[in-house]
Amino acid sequence: MIILKKIFYAGIIGISVFEILNVFFIMPMPGSQEIKSLDIAYFLYSNRWIFRLCFVIMIAIGAINAFKIKRKWLPAAGLVIAITIIYFFNFQMTAEKIFRQPGKLIFKGQADNRLSLNSIVIGVENNGKTKAYPIQFLVYHHQVQDTIGGKPFMVTYCSVCRTGRVYEPLVKGHPEKFRLVGMDHFNAMFEDMTTSSWWRQGTGEAVTGPLKGESLPEIASEQLTIKKLFELHPDALIMQADAGSLTRYDSLRKFEQGLSEGRLTRTDSLSWKNKSWVIGVKIGTVNKVYDWNQLKKNRLITDSIGKIPVVIVLSTDGQSFTAFAHQHMNDSIRIMTDSLQINGEIYDFSGRCLTTGLSSLERVAAYQEFWHSWKTFNSETHRIQL
């Protein structure tokens, strides 16, 4: 019957289109990241087995009649195309298939570290212990789950946004595991294994699913070179290359140096372009964003976030940076090599007072990322142009 043949081909077309859309909305394909498609993407993904079952039943119902023709290669070709699409979009194009987790975490101290001292890392400290994760590895893995000083944490990075964030993998007080599921508006998203909610990498917020609106606790981190890390934390441990991922790493460190040529990961050398680097600083719910080129030129930026005076400092290596809160707007602040002089007192790059017994400066959250990312996920930001 003709109607059964139509059902067969409708099933072939339906499952093919579904598999394409199921990946299209959450991967960086042309046009997919500029549209508000998150709820559609989550609906398709959450109900993927229902859609697949319906289309497979349609194919099965009409298969016998579809093959009752002389040119049996036509329905056979349709099946081959559908199977090829299913395989490609489920085993080649999904985020967790492209970007895999390290098989084994290996760390080395200062004496045995094999990486260049100029490599940039995301450093995390807890209970007197410090570990660091090279950006050249994170841009492939996107996340590394580990423990330090007895606390579990998740180091995350999105190369399309140039965002490094560290979170405590706790959901409503309970430990949770996450996997990379895709991206939305060019920022990576992770799926928790318990409720299948999707969490945005740049903010730690669940953006869709049962836990929408919840947030992961953020852990303070710093972005700096390995050399600077060892100066501040001599006993720090550095993550080494995962043997199974060697061919996928940014071995030349082109991305971290801003030399990537990819459409999504390139860097604009001019200020305030989509792919320009900025420094975002947050205190509570108030944030401001500063031009990286201006920071490179001056190495020191003083301002206030809300009513709190802050100082942003760039190391002489041109890569390591930090931000501190201090006492008064009229403080006299100078930079000397990589130390700060505030009202005559000298502080090192970690904020420790080197001259007297004064308390250390309070570090505030500061992030380097692409301008398009910061303005997308910080809608009430204050752009500062000095």
C-alpha positions in Angstrom: 0.0 0.0 0.0 1.2 3.5 -0.9 0.3 4.9 2.5 2.7 2.4 4.2 5.5 3.3 1.8 4.9 6.9 2.8 5.1 6.0 6.5 8.4 4.2 5.8 10.0 7.3 4.1 8.5 9.6 6.7 10.2 7.6 9.4 13.5 7.7 7.5 13.3 11.5 7.0 12.0 12.0 10.5 14.8 10.2 12.4 17.4 11.7 10.1 16.2 15.3 10.7 15.8 14.6 14.5 19.3 13.3 14.9 20.7 16.4 13.1 18.6 18.9 15.1 19.4 17.0 18.4 23.1 17.9 17.9 22.7 21.2 15.9 21.1 23.2 18.7 23.9 22.4 21.3 27.0 22.3 19.1 28.8 25.3 17.4 27.3 24.8 14.0 26.6 27.8 11.6 23.7 29.8 13.2 23.0 27.4 16.0 24.5 29.6 18.8 22.9 32.9 17.9 19.3 31.7 18.4 17.4 31.1 21.7 17.0 27.4 21.3 17.9 26.1 24.7 14.4 24.9 25.7 13.9 23.3 22.3 17.3 21.6 22.5 16.5 20.3 26.0 13.1 19.0 25.0 14.5 17.1 22.0 17.4 15.7 24.0 15.2 14.7 27.0 12.7 12.9 24.8 15.2 11.5 22.3 14.3 7.9 22.9 10.6 8.6 22.5 11.3 10.3 19.2 13.6 7.5 18.0 11.1 4.8 19.0 8.3 6.5 17.1 10.4 6.9 13.9 11.7 3.3 14.1 8.2 2.0 14.5 7.2 4.0 11.4 10.1 2.5 9.5 9.2 -1.0 10.6 5.5 -0.6 9.7 6.2 0.5 6.2 9.4 -1.5 5.5 7.8 -4.6 3.8 5.7 -2.5 1.4 8.6 -0.1 0.7 10.7 -3.0 -0.5 8.0 -4.5 -2.8 9.4 -2.7 -5.8 11.9 -3.5 -8.5 14.3 -0.8 -7.5 14.9 -2.1 -4.0 18.0 0.0 -3.8 15.9 3.1 -3.1 14.5 2.1 0.3 17.9 0.4 1.0 19.7 3.7 0.3 17.3 5.5 2.5 18.1 3.2 5.4 21.8 3.4 4.8 21.6 7.3 4.8 19.6 7.2 8.0 21.9 4.8 9.8 24.9 6.9 8.7 23.4 10.0 10.1 22.5 8.3 13.3 26.1 7.0 13.7 27.8 10.3 12.7 25.7 12.6 15.0 25.7 10.2 18.0 29.3 8.8 17.9 31.3 11.5 16.1 29.6 14.9 16.7 28.5 14.8 20.3 30.5 16.9 22.8 31.5 14.1 25.1 32.8 12.0 22.1 34.9 14.9 20.8 36.2 16.2 24.1 37.1 13.3 26.5 38.1 13.3 30.2 41.7 12.4 31.1 42.1 8.7 31.7 44.4 9.3 34.7 45.4 12.4 36.5 49.1 12.8 37.0 50.7 15.6 38.9 54.3 16.7 39.3 56.0 19.1 41.7 58.5 21.8 40.8 61.5 19.3 40.5 59.7 16.9 38.1 57.4 19.2 36.1 57.7 18.7 32.4 55.8 21.7 31.2 57.2 25.1 30.2 57.4 27.6 33.0 55.7 30.1 30.7 52.6 27.8 30.4 49.4 29.4 31.8 47.5 27.4 34.4 44.4 27.7 36.6 45.5 27.3 40.2 43.4 26.2 43.1 44.4 26.2 46.8 42.7 24.5 49.7 43.9 23.6 53.2 47.5 24.7 52.4 47.6 22.5 49.2 47.8 23.9 45.7 47.2 22.3 42.4 47.3 23.8 38.9 45.7 22.8 35.6 47.4 23.9 32.3 45.1 25.7 29.9 46.6 23.8 27.0 45.0 20.7 28.4 41.8 22.2 29.7 40.8 23.6 26.3 40.5 19.9 25.2 39.1 18.3 28.3 36.8 21.2 29.2 36.5 19.9 32.7 38.7 18.0 35.2 37.2 16.6 38.4 39.6 16.2 41.3 40.1 16.7 45.0 42.5 19.0 46.9 43.0 19.2 50.6 40.1 16.8 51.0 37.6 18.9 49.0 36.2 17.7 45.7 36.2 20.3 42.9 35.7 20.7 39.2 38.0 22.8 37.1 36.2 24.0 33.9 37.3 25.8 30.8 35.5 27.0 27.6 37.9 27.9 24.8 35.1 29.6 22.8 34.6 32.0 25.7 38.1 31.9 27.1 36.5 31.3 30.5 38.1 29.4 33.4 36.0 28.6 36.4 36.3 26.2 39.4 33.3 24.8 41.1 32.5 22.5 44.0 30.5 19.7 42.4 27.7 19.8 45.0 24.0 19.9 44.1 21.7 20.7 47.0 24.6 19.6 49.3 25.2 16.3 47.6 28.2 15.3 45.5 27.5 15.1 41.8 29.2 14.0 38.6 29.0 16.0 35.4 29.6 15.4 31.7 30.0 17.8 28.8 26.8 17.9 26.9 27.3 20.8 24.4 27.1 24.6 24.5 24.6 27.4 24.4 25.4 30.9 23.2 29.0 29.7 22.7 29.5 28.7 26.3 30.0 25.1 27.4 27.2 23.2 29.2 27.5 20.3 31.6 24.8 17.8 32.5 24.5 16.4 36.0 24.1 12.6 36.2 21.3 12.6 38.7 18.6 15.0 37.3 20.0 15.6 33.8 19.8 19.3 34.3 22.1 21.5 32.1 24.6 23.8 33.8 26.4 26.8 32.2 30.2 26.7 32.5 30.7 30.5 32.7 28.2 31.0 35.6 27.8 27.6 37.3 24.0 28.1 37.0 21.5 25.4 35.9 19.9 26.9 32.8 17.3 24.2 32.1 16.0 21.0 33.5 14.6 20.1 37.0 17.2 22.2 38.8 16.9 25.3 36.7 18.0 28.4 38.7 20.3 26.5 41.1 24.0 27.4 41.2 27.1 25.4 41.9 29.4 26.8 44.7 32.3 28.6 43.1 35.8 28.0 44.4 38.4 30.8 44.2 41.1 30.3 41.5 43.8 32.2 39.9 45.2 32.3 36.3 48.9 32.6 36.1 52.1 31.1 34.6 53.7 28.1 36.1 56.8 30.2 37.0 54.7 32.6 38.9 52.8 29.8 40.6 56.0 28.2 41.9 57.2 31.6 43.1 54.0 31.9 45.2 53.4 28.3 46.0 56.8 26.3 45.9 55.1 23.0 46.8 52.3 23.3 44.1 51.6 20.3 41.9 51.0 20.7 38.2 48.8 18.4 36.1 50.8 16.6 33.4 49.6 15.5 30.0 47.2 12.6 29.8 48.8 9.9 27.6 45.6 9.1 25.8 45.0 12.7 24.8 48.4 13.8 23.6 47.3 14.3 19.9 44.3 16.4 21.0 46.2 18.9 23.1 47.1 22.5 22.2 50.8 21.3 22.1 52.1 24.7 20.7 50.0 26.6 23.3 48.7 28.8 20.4 45.3 29.3 22.1 46.7 30.5 25.5 49.0 32.9 23.7 46.1 34.3 21.6 47.5 32.9 18.4 44.7 30.4 17.5 43.4 30.8 14.0 40.1 29.1 14.6 36.9 31.0 13.9 35.6 30.3 17.4 38.9 30.5 19.3 40.8 33.3 17.6 41.8 36.6 19.4 41.1 40.2 18.2 44.1 42.4 18.9 42.0 45.5 19.1 39.9 46.4 22.1 36.2 45.8 22.7 35.7 43.5 19.7 33.9 40.2 20.2 37.1 38.2 20.5 39.0 40.9 22.5 40.4 39.9 25.9 38.8 41.6 28.9 39.2 41.3 32.7 35.9 40.9 34.5 35.9 41.6 38.3 33.0 40.7 40.6 32.2 41.5 44.2 28.9 40.0 45.2 26.4 40.8 42.5 28.2 43.9 41.2 30.7 43.6 38.4 32.8 45.7 36.1 34.9 44.8 33.0 38.2 46.2 31.9 40.2 46.2 28.7 43.1 43.7 28.7 45.1 46.0 26.4 44.8 48.8 28.9 45.9 46.5 31.7 48.9 45.4 29.6 49.9 49.0 29.0 49.6 50.2 32.6 50.0 46.9 34.6 47.9 48.5 37.3 44.2 49.6 37.3 42.6 51.1 40.4 38.8 51.5 40.6 35.9 50.7 42.9 33.3 47.9 42.7 30.3 49.2 44.4 31.8 51.1 47.4 34.8 48.8 47.6 38.2 50.1 46.3 40.0 47.5 44.1 43.3 47.2 42.4 44.0 44.9 39.4 47.6 43.9 38.8 49.4 42.3 35.8 52.7 40.6 36.3 55.8 41.4 34.4 55.3 38.1 32.5 52.3 39.8 30.8 50.0 36.8 31.6 49.6 36.4 35.3 47.0 38.7 36.9 45.2 39.2 40.2 42.8 41.7 41.8 42.6 42.8 45.5 40.3 44.9 47.6 42.0 47.5 49.8 41.0 50.1 52.4 40.5 53.5 51.0 40.0 55.2 47.7 42.8 57.7 48.4 45.4 55.0 49.1 48.7 55.7 47.5 49.3 52.7 45.2 52.4 51.9 43.1 53.6 48.8 41.3 57.2 47.7 41.7 58.2 44.7 39.6 55.5 42.3 40.8 54.9 43.9 44.2 52.4 46.5 45.3 53.3 49.5 47.5 50.2 50.7 49.3 50.6 53.6 51.7 54.2 52.6 52.2 53.6 48.9 52.9 54.8 46.3 50.4 52.6 43.4 49.3 53.6 40.5 47.0 51.6 39.1 44.1 49.5 36.9 46.4 48.6 39.9 48.6 50.9 39.0 51.5 52.3 41.9 53.4 56.1 41.8 53.3 57.0 44.7 55.5 55.0 44.5 58.7 52.4 42.2 60.3 49.5 43.7 58.5 46.8 41.4 57.2 47.0 40.1 53.6 45.0 41.9 50.9 41.7 40.3 50.2 41.6 38.8 46.7 38.5 39.4 44.7 37.2 37.3 41.8 38.8 38.4 38.5 38.5 36.5 35.2 40.1 36.8 31.8 37.7 36.1 28.9 36.5 37.2 25.5 34.3 40.3 25.5 31.4 38.6 23.7 31.2 36.1 26.6 31.4 38.6 29.4 28.7 40.9 27.9 26.4 37.9 27.1 26.4 36.4 30.6 26.8 39.7 32.7 24.0 41.8 31.3 24.3 44.5 34.0 28.1 44.9 33.7 29.8 48.2 33.7 32.3 48.6 30.9 35.3 50.7 32.0 37.5 52.5 29.5 40.4 54.4 31.1 
